[in-house]
Amino acid sequence: MVGVLAVVVVAGCGGGRPVTGPRHGAEASGPRSRTGTEARPPAHGRAPVAEPAARRPFTLVAAGDVIPTHPEVLDTAQDDAPLDGYGYDFRPMLKGVAPVVSGADVALCHLDAPLGPLDGPFSGYPLLQSPPQIATALKAVGYDSCGIASNHVFDQGHPGIRRTLDALDTVGLRHTGAARDDAEAARPALLRVPGGARVAHLSYTDGIEGGGPPDDAPWAVNLLDEEKVIEDARAARRAGADVVVVSPAWGTEYRTAPDEEQLALARALTAAETDGRPDIDLIVGTHAHTPQPYEKVNGTWVVYGLGDQLSGAMRQPRGNWGTLARFRFAPPERPGGRWRVTEAAYVPQLAEQGTRVRVRNLARTGAHRDVRDRIGAAVLSRGAAEDGLTMGR
């Protein structure tokens, strides 16, 4: 892993359909980032960044919801803290999946709770607030960019968004999906991965608990809207993105199958194109709290639901199941063409509940075989195996 991270925030201003009401039931520096810092690209609509001389394939990993606010997770983080229960250390919980994350050229996470001040208080449902040390852990495990648009993103209002983004900035973990002001929301950035490719990471939520951002700050949170997503994807492409990744927080909680809204939006987003080239190259969904199918739609991979990356005792056991999605992208065969996915894999994982919470890579253990098989059945239920999806390690 080489370089220093600089990832994508292509938020855009305003827009979004009406939000829905409540739906939820329930320090140390890490490895050096794999991504290189790049000068800030031009604003929307201006000339694209010049093409690099040579570009090489790269591997991207994406993980599901990180929920650091359950009592079991907080207790474990305190027990794991180096200073005998003082403070919070989330790194040991994630150690089991760290090789998959750090082994990728670029890794994307999804943070499902705003971060609080160091001295708390920290709280679970209905108004989430997490210890800021989770940012340190995510960076140490190897994540590069975190989507934060979710139904809980506004649980602590504007102060919660500012604290979250400030904490992520402090550890060098980039973010997308919410903003501190309209200028930040409208300003694109790019993630350059080894080999010269540039990746845009866009994050949206299809609802916010208890309403939404105030009318005078529509830029605070990205709301999931077909036209807005396509507009932002095209803006990212104009700014020089080779690969555009969309992370929607959508779907029905604890439902293994995607709902009709997910299916319809996936069809619409993957069908959007400019000059014969798809506007979106990958969709990796969150929020359902259980793994959902992977599927190729209009030639583009869609992960309807990654499941949960880190969670405590959930309303249903499947709330502790998750997957890490891993895709290998290769350069286009002709100038201006699409980067192609040449390998696709899912890695089953479990947030194991015990004396201490531990996230397990189920592809590397003989334990929990029934859970691994049920995750595989859900992931492959829409024919992904026929399109080349395999279980990775």
N, C-alpha and C positions, 0 to 999 in steps of 0.2 A: 504494500500500500504506500502510495507516495502522494505528495502535494498537500495543499490546504484547501478546505472546502469553501465553495461559494455556490449556493443553490438557488432555486427559482422561486420567486414570488411574483406571479402574474395574476393579480387579483381583479383589476378592473373596478369601475365605480358603479354603484347602484344596482338596479335590476333585481330580478328574482321574483318568483311567484309568492303568493301569500304563504307565510310559514304556518306550521301546524302546532298544536298544543303538545302537552307532555306525552311521551311515549315510552319512557324508560321504566323498567320494573326494578328494577333493582337500583467523598470528593477526591477524586483524583483524576488526572488527565488520562484519556483513553488512547487507543492506537491512533497514529497519524491518519488523517483522512486520505482517501484515495483520489480526491478530486482537486483540480487546480483552480486557482483564483484567476478570474478573467475580468477585464474591464467591463464596466456596466454597459449594456447594449443600448441602442437608441430607443427613443420612446415609440409608442404604438404608431404603426403606419409608415415609419421611415425606412431607409434602406437597410437591408439585412447585413449582419456581420459577414465579413469576407470568409470564404471557405478556407479551412486549413489545408495545408499541403498534402497531408496524408491522414487517414483515419482508420482505426482498427476496431475490431469487434469488442464488445464489453458485456459484462453480466450485471443485471439489475435484480435486486431483491426487494420485496415489499412485504410488510407485516401488518397484522390487524390491530385492533384497539388495545391501547395501553391504558389500563384503569388503575391508577395507583392509590385509590382512596378507600378501597374496602378495608374493614378492620383487620382482616387476616394479612393483607398486604402491608399495611402500616405497621402492624406488630412485627412482622418478619423483617421489615426494613430497619426497625429499631434494634431488633435482636442481632441483626447482621452488621450493625454499625461498629466501626473499629473501637470507638471509645466506650465500650461496655454499656450499650443501650442509649448512648447520648447521640442524638441526631438520627439520620436515616441513610441507609445505604441499600440501593436497589440492585447493585451490580451482581451480587451472588445469585439473586433470583433469576437473572437472565443469562447466567454463565452457560447453561446448557445449549442455547441457540447462538451464542456468540460466534462460533466458527462459521456458521452459515452466513451470518450478517457481515462479519469482517472479511469473509472470503469473496464478497462481491465487489465490483468496481464502484457501484453506487447502491446505497441502501436507503429505503424510505420507510418511515414509521407513521403511526397515527396516534396522537395524544388526545385522549377523550376526557380530559379534565383541565381546567385552568389551574395555574400554579399560584400558591400563596406566598406570603413572606416567610423567612426562615423560622420565625417563632410561632407560626401558625395563626389561628387554629386551622386544623385540617378536618375535612368533613366529607361524608359520603352522600348518597342520595337523600334528598332531592337536589341540593345545591352543592356540587362537588368543588373541592379545593384540595390540591395535592401539594406535598412538600416539593420545593424547587429542586431538591437533590435528584429527582427523577431525570432531569435534564442532563446532569452529569453522567448518570448511568447509561442513558440512551447514546450519548456521545461515546462513552467508553466502550460500549458493546460494538460500535462501528457504524451507527446510523449517520446519515449525511443530511437528510431533510425530513421534516415532520409535518404532515398535514394536521391542522388543528381545527378545521371547520367541523363542528359536530353539534348535536342538539344540546350539549352542555357548555359550549364555548362561551356563552354569555352568562353563565351561572353567577359569576362575580362581577358582572358589568364591565365597563371600560377599564376600571383598575385591574381586574383579573386578566384582561387581554394584555394590558401593558406589562404587568408582572411576568406573564408567560413569555412574551416575546423578548423582554429584557433578559430573562434567565436563559433562554435558548441562544440569544446573541452572545451572552457571557461565555458559554461553553463552546461556541463555534458551531452550533447546530442550527441549520437554516430552517425556515418555516414558510408555510403558505396556507391561506384560508381565512385569515383575519389580519387586521391592521390597526396601527395606533392612530393613523390619520389618513386623510384622503390621498395625500401625496404618496405615502407608502403603498396604499392599496393600488394605485395606478401605475406603479413603477415596476417594470419587468426586470428580472435578473436571470442569469443562466448558470447552470451547473456544467462545468467541463470535466469530463471523465477521462481517464488514461486512454490515449490513442486519439484524442482530439474531438470526440463526439460531444455535443451539447444537449442536455436534457432539461426540459421544462416540467416542473411538478406543480399541478393545479389541484386545489382542494376545495370541496363544496359540501354543504349539508342541506338535506331536504326538509329540515325543521329545526326549531329552537324551542327548548323547554320554556313554557310560560309566555311565548310571544316571540319578539325579535328585537333587533337594535332599534333605537329611536329614529324617527323620520329624519332628523338632522344629521344622522351618521349612518347612512345606508352602506357605506364602505367598510364598516367595522367587521362584518362577517360575510363570507361568500355564500349566497343562497343558491341551491341547485336549480338551475333553469337552463333548458336546452339552448336557447339563443345565446345566453351569457357564456356558457361553457364553450360553445363553438367560436364565439367572438374572441374570447381569451386565448383559445388554442391557436387561432389564426394570428393574433397579435404576437404570441410567443414564437410562432414560425417566422413571422416577419423579422422578429428580433434576433433570429439566427438559430432557433432550436432545431436540432436534427430529429429528436424523439420527444413527443409530447405525451406525458403520463397524467391521467385524470384520476383523482382519488375522491369518489363520492361517498359520503355517509348517507346511506339510503336503505330501503328495504324494511321488512317486517321482523321485529325481534324474535329470535329463537325459531324462525321458520327456515328450514333447510332449503326449500325451493325458492327461487326468486319470485317476487310478486309481479303483477302485470305492469306496474309502473316502472320497475327496474327493467323488465324485458323491452318495453316500448322505448324507454330512454336509451338503452343500450343500442337498439337498432338505429335510432335516429342519430346518435353521436358517432357511431362507427360508419354511418353512411355519408356523413359530411366530408366533403373534399374540396380542394382548391387546385385547379389546373390538373385534374386527374390524380392528385395525391391526397390520401386521407389526411384530415386535419388532426386526428387523434390516433396515437400508435398503441396505446395500452390503457385499459381501465382496471383499477384495482379497488374494489369496494370494501367498505367497513360498515359498522353499526349493528348488523344483525345478531351479533354475539353468538354466532355458530358458523362453521364453514358452510359455504354455499358453492354451487357448481362453478367450474371454470368452463369457458366455452369460446370458440371462435365465432364471431358474429361479423358478417361482411368482411371476412379476412383479418379481423383484428381480435386479439385475445381480450376477453372480458372475464375478470374474476368478480362474480356478483358479491361474494362475501368472503373475506379472509378469516373470519372468526376473530377470537380474542388472542392477543399476544400475552397480556398479563392481567390477571383478574383474581379476585378472592371468591368466596362462596357465592355462586350465582343462583338465580331463580330456578334454573334447570342445569343439570350437570353439563350439558353441551355448551353452556356458557364459558366453560374452561377449555374448550377445544379451539384450536386455531390451525392456520397454515402459514407457512412462508412461501410466497410465490417467487420463482426464480426464472428469469428469461434471459436468453443470450441473444443480443442484437448484432447483426452484421451490416456493414456499410452497403449502400445501394449499388446495384450493378451498373447504373448509369448516373451521370450528374443530375442532381435534382430529383432523383428517385427516392423511394421509401427505404428506410432501414428495415431489414427483415429479421423476424424472430426465427432463429435457427434451432434453438433448443428451448423447451418449456418443461418446467417441473414444479411440483408442490412438495413441501416438506411438512408432514403432520407434526403437530406439537400439542402439548397439554400443560396447562398451569396446574400442576399437581398440588392438591391441598393436603397438608399434613402438619407436623409440628412446625415446619416452616414451608412457605410457598416456594416451589421451584418449577421453572419452566423446562419441560423435558422435550427433547427431540425424539419423537416416537419412531423415527426411521433408524435410530441407532441404539435401540433397546428392545429386549424381548418382552418387557413389561407393557401392560396396557394394550395388548394386541387387539382386544375387542374395540377399544376406542380408535386405534389406528385404522382398523378395517371400516369402521362406521364413517370416519372422516373421509377415507378413500371412496366409499360408496357415494357420499354426498358430492364430493369434488368431481367425480367422473360421471355423474348421473345425466349429463346432457351431451355425452358423446365425445368428451375431450380426449379420451385415449385414442380414438380414431384419428384425431388431428395431431397426435404425437406427444401428448402430455404424459409424463411419467412421474413416479414418486422419486424424489431426490433424497440425498442424505446430508 
